[in-house]
Amino acid sequence: MDVDLSKKVALVTGAGRGNGRAIATTLAANGAKVVVNDIERGPAEETVTAITENGGSAHTIAADITDEAAVEAMVEETEQKYGNVDILVNNAGVSGAAPMIAEPDDELWSNHLETHLWGSIYCIKHVLSGMTEQEYGKIINITSIHTKNGVGFTPQYDVAKFGLLGLTKNLALELGQFGIRVNAVAPGHAKTRMTADLSPTQRERITDQNPLGRFAEPEEIAEAAAFLAAPASDYINGHELRVDGGQAPIVSFQE
Ligand SMILES: NC(=O)c1ccc[n+]([C@@H]2O[C@H](COP(=O)([O-])OP(=O)(O)OC[C@H]3O[C@@H](n4cnc5c(N)ncnc54)[C@H](O)[C@@H]3O)[C@@H](O)[C@H]2O)c1
C-alpha cells in the first residue's frame, strides 16, 4: 500500500493537541512536510517539536481559522515555505454544545458553525488555487460519530458536523475533475481534551454501546486520515470513513 507522503505538503488545523496533533505527527512520520496550525501557539509549537525530534519537517502557524484574512495569510505562508498545499485536514473543533430546550444561545451556535463550517470553508477556499493549478489535492474533513444519527442535546455540534459532511459530499462532486479528492473521517470518542469532561455516566454509556468497549487513541484516528491523504486511496472520493469501533449511535447525552 502506497502511503509515501514524502513529496507532499500538509496543512492540519487545530493540530496543537488531540486528534490534530496525532494526524500531524502521523503525516510527518510518513514523510509529509506539515504546517501545524492552532489558535494557540504554544501547543502547536509542541507538536512541531515532537515532529522535528522524530526527524520530520514541520512549521507552526498560529491562526484562528474563523478569521478569513488569517487563513489567507496562513496559506500564503505555507506556499512560500513549502509550496502548494497537497493535503488539507480540517480538524480544528470545539465542544460545549447545549440543549435547544435550555437557553437559546446565539454565541454557542456561532462558535460551532464558525469553527467547524466557516473555518473549513475558508481553508478549502484558499488552498484551492494551488490544488487546481497542480491538478492534485486531498481534502480531509474531520466529522464525528454524531453524523451517524445525530446525538440528542448537542444540536450546535451536530448541525455543524452534518454541514461539514454535506460540504464533503458536495465538493467531491465538483472538485474531482481537478484531481482533488474530498473525504471525511468520522471519529468515535477519542481520548482527547474534548472528551475529558464527560461524566462517568456518559463514559459508561459510550463504552457500553461500543463493541470494542473503549475510547479510541488519537493515533487510531490519525491512521485513517493518513490513508485518505495517501496515494493508496486516490480512487476514494466523497466518502466518510468511520473510525468508531462499530459503536451504536448514542441517542442522547442527557444525564
Ligand atoms: N475527541 C473525540 O472524541 C472526537 C470525536 C469525534 C470528532 N472529533 C473531532 O476531532 C477534531 C479534533 O478534536 P479533539 O478531540 O482533538 O479536540 P481538542 O480540543 O483536543 O483539540 C482541538 C484543537 O482545535 C484548536 N482550535 C479550536 N478552535 C480553533 C480555531 N478557531 N482555529 C484554530 N484552531 C482551533 C484548539 O486550540 C485545539 O488545540 C474536532 O473536529 C472534533 O470535533 C473528536
The ligand as an SDF file (V2000), in Angstrom:
LIG
                    3D

 44 48  0  0  0  0  0  0  0  0999 V2000
  -12.2970   13.5820   20.6910 N   0  0  0  0  0  0  0  0  0  0  0  0
  -13.3730   12.9940   20.2070 C   0  0  0  0  0  0  0  0  0  0  0  0
  -13.9490   12.1030   20.8250 O   0  0  0  0  0  0  0  0  0  0  0  0
  -13.9230   13.3970   18.8640 C   0  0  0  0  0  0  0  0  0  0  0  0
  -14.9740   12.6290   18.3280 C   0  0  0  0  0  0  0  0  0  0  0  0
  -15.4800   12.9820   17.0790 C   0  0  0  0  0  0  0  0  0  0  0  0
  -14.9320   14.0410   16.3820 C   0  0  0  0  0  0  0  0  0  0  0  0
  -13.9120   14.7690   16.9410 N   0  0  0  0  0  0  0  0  0  0  0  0
  -13.3840   15.8870   16.1710 C   0  0  0  0  0  0  0  0  0  0  0  0
  -11.9800   15.7960   16.0970 O   0  0  0  0  0  0  0  0  0  0  0  0
  -11.4350   17.1140   15.9370 C   0  0  0  0  0  0  0  0  0  0  0  0
  -10.3440   17.3410   16.9640 C   0  0  0  0  0  0  0  0  0  0  0  0
  -10.9280   17.2280   18.2480 O   0  0  0  0  0  0  0  0  0  0  0  0
  -10.0850   16.8480   19.5500 P   0  0  0  0  0  0  0  0  0  0  0  0
  -10.8830   15.8510   20.2640 O   0  0  0  0  0  0  0  0  0  0  0  0
   -8.6730   16.5670   19.2080 O   0  0  0  0  0  0  0  0  0  0  0  0
  -10.2350   18.2190   20.3570 O   0  0  0  0  0  0  0  0  0  0  0  0
   -9.1690   19.0880   21.1900 P   0  0  0  0  0  0  0  0  0  0  0  0
   -9.9670   20.0390   21.9780 O   0  0  0  0  0  0  0  0  0  0  0  0
   -8.2380   18.1730   21.9110 O   0  0  0  0  0  0  0  0  0  0  0  0
   -8.3440   19.8440   20.0600 O   0  0  0  0  0  0  0  0  0  0  0  0
   -8.9550   20.7880   19.2020 C   0  0  0  0  0  0  0  0  0  0  0  0
   -7.9010   21.7890   18.7790 C   0  0  0  0  0  0  0  0  0  0  0  0
   -8.5080   22.7290   17.8800 O   0  0  0  0  0  0  0  0  0  0  0  0
   -7.9940   24.0170   18.1940 C   0  0  0  0  0  0  0  0  0  0  0  0
   -8.9040   25.0580   17.7170 N   0  0  0  0  0  0  0  0  0  0  0  0
  -10.1460   25.3370   18.1820 C   0  0  0  0  0  0  0  0  0  0  0  0
  -10.6680   26.3980   17.5460 N   0  0  0  0  0  0  0  0  0  0  0  0
   -9.7290   26.7830   16.6360 C   0  0  0  0  0  0  0  0  0  0  0  0
   -9.6760   27.8420   15.6890 C   0  0  0  0  0  0  0  0  0  0  0  0
  -10.6830   28.7110   15.5570 N   0  0  0  0  0  0  0  0  0  0  0  0
   -8.5690   27.9710   14.9180 N   0  0  0  0  0  0  0  0  0  0  0  0
   -7.5410   27.0920   15.0540 C   0  0  0  0  0  0  0  0  0  0  0  0
   -7.5280   26.1140   15.9590 N   0  0  0  0  0  0  0  0  0  0  0  0
   -8.6170   25.9530   16.7420 C   0  0  0  0  0  0  0  0  0  0  0  0
   -7.8580   24.0100   19.7180 C   0  0  0  0  0  0  0  0  0  0  0  0
   -6.9930   25.0330   20.2010 O   0  0  0  0  0  0  0  0  0  0  0  0
   -7.3430   22.6030   19.9750 C   0  0  0  0  0  0  0  0  0  0  0  0
   -5.9390   22.5280   20.0080 O   0  0  0  0  0  0  0  0  0  0  0  0
  -12.6150   18.0770   16.0990 C   0  0  0  0  0  0  0  0  0  0  0  0
  -13.0880   18.4720   14.8340 O   0  0  0  0  0  0  0  0  0  0  0  0
  -13.6570   17.2270   16.8080 C   0  0  0  0  0  0  0  0  0  0  0  0
  -14.9740   17.6840   16.5830 O   0  0  0  0  0  0  0  0  0  0  0  0
  -13.4110   14.4700   18.1600 C   0  0  0  0  0  0  0  0  0  0  0  0
  1  2  1  0
  2  3  2  0
  2  4  1  0
  4  5  1  0
  4 44  2  0
  5  6  2  0
  6  7  1  0
  7  8  2  0
  8  9  1  0
  8 44  1  0
  9 10  1  0
  9 42  1  0
 10 11  1  0
 11 12  1  0
 11 40  1  0
 12 13  1  0
 13 14  1  0
 14 15  2  0
 14 16  1  0
 14 17  1  0
 17 18  1  0
 18 19  2  0
 18 20  1  0
 18 21  1  0
 21 22  1  0
 22 23  1  0
 23 24  1  0
 23 38  1  0
 24 25  1  0
 25 26  1  0
 25 36  1  0
 26 27  1  0
 26 35  1  0
 27 28  2  0
 28 29  1  0
 29 30  1  0
 29 35  2  0
 30 31  1  0
 30 32  2  0
 32 33  1  0
 33 34  2  0
 34 35  1  0
 36 37  1  0
 36 38  1  0
 38 39  1  0
 40 41  1  0
 40 42  1  0
 42 43  1  0
M  CHG  2   8   1  16  -1
M  END
$$$$
